[in-house]
Amino acid sequence: GKSLLNFRKKERSAAPAVVQTARNTDTGYTVLDHYSPLMPQEMRLYDAMRESVPVIDAAIQKLVRLAGGFELQCRDKQAERLLRRFAGEVQVGPSSMGLDSFVSSYLDSLLTYGNAVGEMVLTGDRSGIAALYNAALEDIEIRQGDNPMQVELYCRDTAGSRPVEHPELVLFSALNPPPSKPTGVSILRGL
């Protein structure tokens, strides 16, 4: 039978996978198709700090490396082999491979901006995981839900904001969120 961890290339669907947390820029107008709004001031500041102060960038990269190198274990040895194979071979974004790559990018975003969003991208026929995707935070709106214990994710695109259609496939983390706030705080905030 097929499962979500079905990653054998022969059995993958020919239908393209759809990433729901990526900005939809298909406007029909070539100039607008590549439009990307400015990042919030705080995010641009953190990017500039990492770029202009090499020790900040090196420290965050070191923290990410220290958190990496995990090992997956399972009581069922056959399942463990499949899990490890998946972890090593899963596509991450357009140009990376492996669960470690996904986790490193996710943690980098979490430390730098205080928030991170990732997604499991299913195959076109939804029979397995085609890839993992680290969403750009400027493409996501994080809102308080109907009650203080809920967080709702919205995708920004050229037409405005739309709710994430399948939130069960999306992972959101906030680093040290202030009381009653759904979003986190960057480790660079005090600088």
N, C-alpha and C positions, 0 to 999 in steps of 0.2 A: 504494500500500500504506500501511498504518497503521504508525506507529512510536511510540515513547515520547514524542516531541516533537510528537505530533499534538494541536494545541490549537485547531483550528477548532471553533467553538461548535456548528455544525450536526452535526458528527460525534461529539460527546461522548455518552457513554452516559447514559441516564436513571437508571441504577442509582447510588445514592449512593456516594461515595468513603468509604473506611474509614481513619481515622487510628489506627494501632496504638500510638503512643507517648503517647496521651492517656489520662488516668485513666478507667477504666470505673466509673461510679457508678450504673449501673442496678441497684438492689437490689430494686426492687419496692416499696420504702417511700419515700414522698415526702420525709420528713425526712432519710433517709440518702442519698438520691440526690445531694444537694449537699454531702455531707460532704467536707471537705478536711483532711487531717492538717496539723499545724503543720510549717512548714519547719524544717530543722535550725537550731540556734542561730547558727551561723556565717553562714548565708545571711540570716537575719533581721537580724543585726548589719550586714551589708553593705548591705542595703536601708535600714536606719535611718541609716547613715552617709551614704548618697547623699541621703537625704531631708533630713537635718538639717544637712549641711555642703554648701551649694550649689556650692562650688568643686570638690568631689570629683565631683559629678554632672556639672558643666560640663566637667571635664577628660575624663571617660570619654566623654561625648557628642562632644567635639572629636576624640578619638582615633578614634571610630567614623566620624565624618564624613571625617577625613583618609584613612581606608582605603577609603572609598566612591568612587564615580565611575569604576569600571573600565569597560573597553571590550572587547567580545567580537569576535574576528576569526576568520575561516575562509578558507582558500584558495578554496573554492567559494563564489562570491558569492551564489548562490541559497540555499545552506545558511546563509550568514551572515545574510541577510535573515530567514530563518525563525528562526534562533537569537536574533537581536536582538528579533524580535517576541515570541517566547516569553519572553525575559528581561523585557520590558516589560509583558506582559499576564498572566503567571502569577499565580494567586491565592495569597496568602500569609496563612494563617490565615483567620479569619472576616471580616477587614475591611481587608486591605492588598493591594496589587498590586505585582508586580515583584520580580525577583531582587535588586535593590539593597535593598529592604525586608527580605527574608529575611536577606541577609548582614549588614545593620546590626543586626538583632535578635540574630543568632547571635553576632556579635562582641561586642555589649554583654553578653550572658550569659557569654561566655568570659572577658572582662576582669573583670567583676564577681564571678563565682563561681568562675572557674578551669576551668569546664567548660561545654560547650554540646552540645545534641542537636537535630538537625533531621531531617526526614523528607520523602521524596518520597511524596506520596499519589497513588496510581494511581486512574484512573477505575474505576467498578464492574466493567467488563468487562476491566480490566487492559490496555487497548489504548493508554493514554496517561497522561500526568501531569495529574492534576486540580488539584493544588495543592502548595505547599510548606508545611511546618508546623514552627514552632519549639516544641519540647516544653518544658514546665515541668519544671525539674530536680527538684522535689519529687515528681513523678510517675514518676521514673526511678530505678532502682537500677543502679549501675555496679559490676560485680563482676570480680574477677580470674578469668580463664578457667582451663582445665585446666593451662596452662603460663603462665609469666610474660609471654609475648608475646601473650597473648589477653585480650581484654576482652569480657565478656558484658553485655548490657543486658537489664534486666527492667523491666516496667511494674508500678507499684504500683496497686492498686485496692482496693475494699472487701473483696475476697475474699483479699487477700494480694498476692503477687508472681507474675508469670508471665513466662516468657522472651518477648522480642520475636520474633514469628513469622517475620518476613521481615527479618532484619538487613541484607540487601543494600540495602534502601531507606532505611536510617538512617545518618546521619553523626554521629559522636561525636568531639569534640576536647577534649583536656586541655591546659591551659596550664602549662608547666613542672612536670610531675608529679615528685614526689620519687622517688628510686630504688625500684624494685619496687612502686610504687603505681599503680593504674590511673587515679586521678583527679588533677586539676590543682590549682593554687593561684591564688587571686585576687590581682590586683595590689594589692588593699586589705589584704592579710594583715598587712603590716608596720605598718599604722596602728593 
